[in-house]
Each structure stands twice: as C-alpha cells, then as structure tokens.
Amino acid sequence: MNCIKTEEKIIDYLEGGLPDAEKLAIAAHLRQCPACRTVLGQTRGFLERTDNLHWESPSPALRESFERMLADEKQQQLAKEPVRIGFSWKTVLRVAAVLLLIAGSYWVGTYRSGKFSDTRISQMENQLQELKAEMTLALLNNPSASKRIQAVNYSEELQTPDKKILQAIITRLHSDENVNVRMAAAEALWKFKQEELVKQALIRSLEIEKNPDVQILVIQFLTEAQEKRAVQPMKKLLVQPDLEPYVKDQLSNGLKRII
C-alpha cells in the first residue's frame, strides 16, 4: 500500500467500510509513514467537525471564487517551480485535494448521509484526476530531470491518461536528453500497452534509441507484447556493427519468441 492509495481510502478506513485485508494494509502503511498519519489525523478531525453541521450547496459566487483562487495558486506554483528549492509537486496535489474537499464540503455531508453519493464522489474524483493531469503535463516539461522522472512515474497513477499525457510521455521517451527519464517513460507507457499510440511509440524508440539500457527495456516490452511489427526494426538493429553484445543477445532471444 503506497501513500496515494492510502490517502484515497482514508475516509473509508475511518468509517470502517473496508475489507479486513485493506484495513490491515493501510494500518501497516500508517505505522511506518508519518506523512499519512498526519493526513489521517487531519481527515479524522475534519469529519468529526462535520458530523452535526447542516450542509448546503455553495453559491455560484463561492465556487467561482474558489476556482479562481485555485487557478491563481497553480500558476504561482508553476511559475516558481524552476527556481524554488524543496518544492514538492506531490504536496501541491495534496493541498489542492484538500482545497477541493473543503470547497465541496457539502458533498461530504451528502456522502455521509447516503444521498446522491455516487454522483458527488464521481464529480470530485473527476476534478482531482483533471488536476493531476494538468500538473503532470506541466512537470513533464520541467528543466529538472528529477522532476520529469517524478512526473512520468506519477502518470502511472492516473486511471485513464488522455492522449496529451501519453504524447508528452512519448516525447520524453523519444527525445529527452536524460537516459533515466527515457527509461522511466518506457516503463510508464508499458502500463498502457494496449493503446496503439503506445505500441507505435515503442517500435519507433527501437529505431532511434542509442542507449543500450533503454534498448534492452524496449526490446523486453515488445517481446512480451509479441508485437510482430517490431520484427523488422529488431532485425535491422541486430546487424548494426556497434551494437553491444548483450543487446544483440536480447534481440536474438526476442526474435525467437516473436517469430
């Protein structure tokens, strides 16, 4: 159980609505994660304060004000990102999630009363997914290689990344100057290997990638996928005179499995 999954299930954990296995997994994670214990305490306090409140839908003016404030905060954070020391994009997402929860606190009331819960929770989840996607896209273009790697890795947590995110990760795979970013991009794309866009991107990477470590990773993925369109690019790569011997071995084994 990681931090993201734990935080997603905090309310159900506090309400006692999780299967025993999940409760034990979350409890184990909380014992060794101070950050999630802090979130647990904050969420518990928030829910306790909401128990006896009467929930009303916020006015359009309040919602407009909140969305304007959130947009301003996001712009300020992104503007500061290249020079700010100690910036944590995960923290930004966590704060934004809390802001959404507070602004939509009447949703929590309907959730706890069992009224229209599916619709309200779905709306909140969609908003958070959109926010995560926007932050991921921004960080994929960050000057810091470590931030780009974080963004690529975080994209795997998105349930259904849209074409913009997939294309941004593909751009990292094909043209990022940092080898570790390219490897992280290949691993992230593999989660969405059923997408035609991803299959084509991995085949293209096989044709243009020069780093042996990335080559090995892409070959392994295409072999596991039994992607027959990769056979010709793999054969072409196999005869290159400057190819590392262990890459040739991987190619030969891969071709035997695909053909």
C-alpha positions, -999 to +999 in steps of 0.1 A: +000+000+000+015+033-011+008+069+001-016+077-028-037+046-024-038+051+014-050+087+011-077+077-014-091+053+011-087+073+043-124+082+047-135+046+041-108+034+066-121+058+093-157+048+085-149+011+088-160+004+053-130-015+040-124-053+038-102-067+065-072-071+041-073-035+030-076-023+066-046-043+076-026-030+047-035+006+054-027+002+092+007-013+083+014+016+060+003+042+086+027+027+112+057+035+090+046+067+072+044+099+093+030+119+064+000+096+060-006+096+098-008+134+096-033+131+068-053+106+088-054+129+118-065+159+097-092+139+080-105+124+113-107+159+128-124+173+097-150+145+097-157+149+134-163+186+129-188+179+101-209+154+120-235+179+133-234+205+106-262+213+081-248+211+046-259+234+019-247+238-016-222+266-020-234+296-040-222+301-076-201+331-064-183+310-038-175+283-063-163+309-088-141+325-062-126+291-052-118+281-087-102+315-094-081+311-062-071+276-072-061+286-107-040+315-093-023+292-068-015+267-096+000+295-118+021+308-089+034+273-081+043+265-117+060+299-121+081+293-091+090+257-099+122+261-119+140+281-091+122+270-059+142+248-036+125+219-019+093+222-040+072+191-038+046+186-065+030+158-046+025+183-018+008+207-042-016+180-053-023+170-017-031+207-008-052+211-039-072+179-030-078+193+005-090+226-010-114+208-033-127+188-003-133+219+017-149+239-011-171+209-018-177+200+018-214+198+013-206+168-008-191+151+022-224+157+040-244+140+013-218+112+011-222+105+048-260+107+046-260+083+017-278+108-007-265+112-042-232+099-031-222+082-063-227+114-084-209+137-059-180+114-053-176+108-090-175+146-096-148+151-070-128+122-084-130+137-119-119+171-107-089+156-089-080+135-120-081+166-141-059+185-117-034+156-115-033+155-153-026+193-156+002+191-130+017+160-147+018+178-181+034+208-166+061+189-148+069+167-178+084+199-193+103+209-162+140+218-166+149+194-138+154+158-149+143+145-115+111+164-117+104+149-152+111+114-138+086+121-109+060+133-134+065+103-156+062+079-126+032+098-113+014+095-146+011+057-139-013+066-111-038+083-134-066+060-142-070+069-179-044+094-191-056+112-222-038+115-255-020+147-244-003+129-215+005+099-235+020+120-262+040+141-237+055+109-222+063+096-257+081+128-264+102+121-232+109+086-245+120+097-279+139+129-272+147+135-236+184+141-231+184+122-198+187+084-201+168+078-168+139+099-180+137+079-211+137+046-192+111+059-168+090+070-198+092+035-213+081+019-181+052+043-177+040+037-212+041+000-207+011+002-184-009+014-213+005-011-238-029-018-253-030+017-268-020+018-304-002+050-298+020+034-272+028+004-294+039+026-322+060+047-298+079+017-285+086+005-321+098+039-330+120+040-299+136+008-310+146+025-343+161+057-328+173+048-293+211+045-289+215+038-252+219+001-245+199+001-213+169+018-229+172-005-259+171-036-236+140-023-219+121-016-251+131-049-266+118-067-235+085-049-237+080-055-274+089-092-269+065-096-241+038-080-262+045-103-291+045-073-313+052-087-348+056-052-363+088-049-343+104-079-361+119-058-389+132-030-367+147-056-344+164-074-373+177-041-386+191-032-352+207-066-348+231-061-377+244-028-366+282-032-361+285-010-330+256-027-311+266-040-276+268-079-275+243-082-247+218-061-267+223-085-296+216-114-273+184-098-261+174-091-297+181-127-308+161-142-279+133-117-285+131-125-322+129-163-314+099-156-291+080-133-315+085-152-348 
